Amino acid sequence: MIDDFIKEVNEVAKLYTLKVEILARTKNAVKIRVPITENIYIQLYYNKESGTKNFVLIGWNKRLFGRDCVGGAWHKHPFENPEVHDFGKDGKREVSVSDFFEEVFGLLRKNNLI
């Protein structure tokens, strides 16, 4: 299961010609960083035991945007206010790694960050 998640991240990152860095790995969890620019990166965390997923866009060492799944419930940290937990219709929809990368690159282009 961890290997499947890592494979999915690698396949998606390859589409954007990005490098995958595995920061930490145990038998139940993995934390991955995918650098985009010098100051902006995507960080992904997956714990197979708890089912937790954290997908975060980080810039200048702060969360810019994110989507999390905790206890089977998804929520979003919107780009406009990343400290907020959005449990609305869009916020609670499940997203794949590919979906998250699409959202991230859309936001980065829209906000002239890449």
C-alpha positions, 0 to 999 in steps of 0.5 A: 500500500505504501509502495502504491502511494509512492508509485502514484506520486512518482508517476504524477511528478514525472508528468510535471518533470519533478523530482520526488524526495522521500523524507521519511518512511516506516512500515505504515507511513511515508512523507514525501517532498516534491520541489517545484521552485527554490521556495515552493514545494508539495509535501505529501503524507500517507499513513496506511494504518489510520488512512490519513492523507495530507497533501500540502502546497508549501511556500516560504515555509508556510502552508499555502493550500492543502487537502487532508483526509483524517478518519475518512473525512476530507477537508480543504485548506483554501489558498485564500486562507490556508488556516481555515478548514473547509468542510463544504461540498468542494472541501470534503470531496476526495482527491487523488495525488493527480487531482491535487497536483492539477489544483496546485499548478492551477493556483500557482499559475493563476497567482503568478508564482510559476 
